[in-house]
């Protein structure tokens, strides 16, 4: 129901754990290493990580992370509780349902996009269709086969010079 992470830290003595997501003046423990990571593009800035993590959790609809400084002051526990929706989806009964629902929604959306493209330009080839909807040619072939089996489309004329008819 959570992810917990422990990290060794040496926070300034005037900082308290409940202030970590607020506005604090951060001084890197080793400025040369911090600057090297900054120049390499591995960090954007220092001193904003916990605040950014909390904001991202909120934006994603997840509970706020919790942090606790060890009594000795040399370690920090970060706890990320899972959202209720995730826990339901992760349960044995819910995961299949959630996964199937997501798969069906994705297939319907992809097939709707394919149908819209074929209505707009019936002479599209599978390769051109793949480029327009962002699939591989094999992915388009899979969906076209499904659409044909469902009676939603048919191909009229020769393979290379034919056209698609959208029936539904």
Secondary structure, 3 states (H helix, E strand, C coil): CEEEEEEECCCCCCCCHHHCCCCCCCCCCCHHHHHHHHHCCCCCCCCCHHHHHHHHHHHCCCCCCEEEECCCCCEEEEEEECCHHHHHHHCHHHHHHHHHHHHHHHHHHHHHHHHHHHHHCCCCCHHHHHHHHCCCHHHHHHHHHHHHHCCCEEEECCCCCCEEEECC
